Amino acid sequence: MFDKLEDLLVRYEEIMSELGEPGTADDQERFKKLMKEQSDLAPVVEAYNEYKKSKQDIDDSLEMLEAENDEEMRQMLKEELSDAKERVEKLEEKLKILLLPKDPNDEKNVIVEIRAGAGGDEAALFAAEIYRMYVHYAEGRGWKVETMEVDDIGIGGMKSVTFMITGQGAYSVMKYESGVHRVQRVPETESGGRIHTSTISVAVMPEAEDVDVVIDEKDIRIDVMRASGNGGQCVNTTDSAVRLTHYPTGIVIYSQTEKSQLQNKAKAFALLRAKLYDLEQQKAHDAEAQLRKSQIGTGDRSEKIRTYNFPQGRVTDHRINLTLYKLDKVMNGDIGEILDACIAADQAAKLLKME
């Protein structure tokens, strides 16, 4: 590990030297690449330098202890030695995590697709609540949310909703939300007061760039039509809605959230690229079944990952055996504690696999 860290330190110094050369910024592509690499290496280099300093502190304290006769000074040096050893242990763990192979999609924006499952209208109402939960969470992090597709049922529920979250590192966090979410509560329409169980599915896909997915025009049929439902002024009187059909996969995308046909077409193609890229990602997950099992619920869409129990006010994440009794806060977007725990468990599983 330390040989690798020394190599990264040398590389970091090379990058900083290149960035300081006159004319580097003239080549924008090279400049961006260097800045990205520098940004990726900076946390590792910072932690490694701190680690080396703490190791030096240990050596210095040991040396001074050997020469010191004053008992009060010896006690102070022992405390400094203990603190330095504790820092070294923590930094070693931190460095191991920083050196874990990174998911190439982690820095990407995400497209999230929520679909109502078992439970009829109750599932659709819960889908809408989970959508709002993610919107509140994203906005709290300063991320931008843009709705791409929505199929509502008119009573505040959603059969399905697809939206994009734009923000640095969005996929690295949101990918842990993929799977089946279950709700247990008494529906408003239930006169007998019985608790019902409904489900929704969440799919989180990294936004795909043109370079990630090549779409052959011959494989696409584009239809334009009038938007349906309650839209803005003129939405229902012009051919603004766009439907894409991808022949090889049978994927159909319908976009009508914008007034402009061009904007709806751009959204539809963005969603199609994400779905095609996601298909490739799923194939890779299937090919690496053992790796997927070692990760915390980022591969299997049929996995039941979480239960929201309203009568008890609790949320349980089944992958990491975490239960929180703050359902109201969670439904209002306070899901950071759950996601942090998923990330920590995923890192721990990967570290165990590397040992």
Residue pairs with C-beta under 8 A, 6 or more apart in sequence:
1 95
1 96
1 99
4 99
5 44
5 48
5 95
5 99
8 41
8 44
8 45
8 48
9 45
9 48
9 49
11 37
11 41
12 38
12 41
12 42
12 45
15 34
15 37
15 38
15 41
16 38
18 24
18 34
19 31
19 34
19 35
19 38
24 30
24 31
24 34
25 31
40 102
43 98
44 95
44 98
44 99
47 91
47 94
47 95
47 98
48 95
50 87
50 91
51 88
51 91
51 92
51 95
54 84
54 87
54 88
54 91
55 84
55 88
57 80
57 84
57 87
58 81
58 84
58 85
58 88
61 77
61 78
61 80
61 81
61 84
62 81
64 77
65 74
65 77
65 78
65 81
68 74
68 77
96 351
96 354
97 347
97 351
100 347
100 350
100 351
100 354
103 171
103 172
103 175
105 171
105 175
105 206
105 281
106 169
106 171
106 172
107 168
107 169
107 171
107 172
108 170
108 171
108 206
108 207
109 164
109 165
109 166
109 167
109 170
109 171
109 206
109 207
110 164
110 165
110 170
110 171
110 174
110 175
110 204
110 205
110 206
110 207
111 148
111 162
111 163
111 164
111 165
111 204
111 205
111 206
111 207
111 270
111 271
111 274
112 134
112 162
112 163
112 164
112 165
112 174
112 177
112 202
112 203
112 204
112 205
113 160
113 161
113 162
113 202
113 203
113 204
113 205
114 127
114 130
114 131
114 158
114 160
114 161
114 162
114 200
114 201
114 202
115 127
115 159
115 160
115 200
115 201
115 203
116 123
116 124
116 126
116 127
116 157
116 158
116 159
116 160
116 198
116 200
117 123
117 180
117 198
117 199
117 200
117 201
118 197
118 198
118 199
119 126
119 183
119 196
119 197
119 198
119 199
120 198
121 153
121 155
121 157
121 187
121 189
122 183
122 187
122 189
122 196
122 198
123 183
123 198
123 199
123 200
124 152
124 153
124 157
124 158
124 159
125 155
125 156
125 157
125 187
126 157
126 181
126 183
126 198
126 200
126 308
127 157
127 158
127 159
127 160
127 161
127 200
128 152
128 156
128 157
128 158
128 161
129 331
130 181
130 200
130 202
131 158
131 161
131 163
132 331
132 333
133 330
133 331
133 332
133 333
133 335
134 145
134 163
134 165
134 174
134 177
134 333
135 145
135 163
135 333
136 332
136 333
137 333
137 334
137 335
137 336
138 144
138 145
138 165
138 167
138 170
139 145
139 333
140 333
141 167
142 167
143 165
143 166
143 167
143 170
144 165
144 166
144 167
145 163
145 164
145 165
145 166
146 163
146 164
146 166
147 161
147 162
147 163
147 257
148 162
148 163
148 164
148 255
148 257
148 267
148 270
148 271
149 160
149 161
149 162
149 253
149 254
149 255
149 257
149 271
150 158
150 160
150 161
150 162
150 257
151 158
151 159
151 160
151 161
152 158
152 159
152 161
152 229
153 159
162 271
164 207
164 270
165 174
171 204
171 206
171 207
172 343
173 339
173 343
174 204
175 204
175 206
175 298
176 296
176 297
176 298
176 339
176 342
176 343
176 346
177 202
177 204
177 305
177 339
178 202
178 203
178 204
178 297
178 298
178 299
178 301
178 305
179 201
179 202
179 297
179 300
179 301
179 302
179 303
179 304
179 305
179 306
180 199
180 200
180 201
180 202
180 301
180 302
180 303
180 304
180 305
181 199
181 200
181 201
181 202
181 305
181 306
181 307
181 308
182 197
182 198
182 199
182 304
182 306
182 307
182 308
183 197
183 198
183 199
183 200
183 307
183 308
183 310
184 195
184 196
184 197
184 307
184 308
184 309
184 310
184 311
185 195
185 196
185 308
185 309
185 310
185 311
186 193
186 194
186 195
186 196
186 310
186 311
187 196
190 196
195 311
199 304
201 301
203 278
203 301
205 274
205 275
205 277
205 278
205 281
206 274
206 277
206 278
206 281
207 270
207 273
207 274
208 270
208 273
208 274
208 276
208 277
208 278
209 273
210 273
212 273
212 277
213 273
213 276
213 277
213 280
215 246
215 269
215 272
215 273
215 276
219 246
219 247
219 248
220 244
220 245
220 246
220 247
221 244
221 245
221 247
222 242
222 243
222 244
222 265
223 242
223 243
223 245
224 239
224 240
224 241
224 242
224 243
224 261
225 239
225 241
225 243
226 236
226 237
226 238
226 239
226 240
226 241
227 235
227 236
227 240
227 241
227 256
228 236
228 241
228 256
229 236
229 256
231 256
231 259
232 259
233 259
234 240
234 259
235 256
235 259
238 259
238 261
239 261
240 256
240 258
240 259
240 260
240 261
240 264
241 254
241 255
241 256
241 261
241 264
242 254
242 255
242 256
242 261
242 264
242 265
242 268
243 252
243 253
243 254
243 255
243 268
244 251
244 252
244 253
244 268
244 269
244 272
245 251
245 252
246 252
246 253
246 272
246 276
249 275
249 276
249 279
251 272
251 275
251 276
253 268
253 271
253 272
253 275
254 268
255 264
255 265
255 267
255 268
255 271
256 264
257 264
257 267
258 264
258 267
282 299
282 301
285 291
285 292
285 299
285 300
286 292
292 298
292 299
292 300
294 349
294 350
294 352
294 353
295 346
295 349
295 350
296 319
296 320
296 342
296 345
296 346
296 349
297 303
297 305
297 319
297 342
298 346
303 319
304 318
305 317
305 318
305 319
306 315
306 316
306 317
306 318
306 338
307 315
307 316
307 318
308 315
308 327
308 330
308 331
309 315
309 316
309 327
310 327
312 325
313 325
313 326
313 327
313 328
314 323
314 324
314 325
314 327
315 323
315 324
315 326
315 327
315 330
315 338
316 322
316 323
316 324
317 323
317 338
317 341
317 342
319 342
319 345
320 341
320 342
320 345
322 338
322 341
324 330
324 337
324 338
326 334
330 338
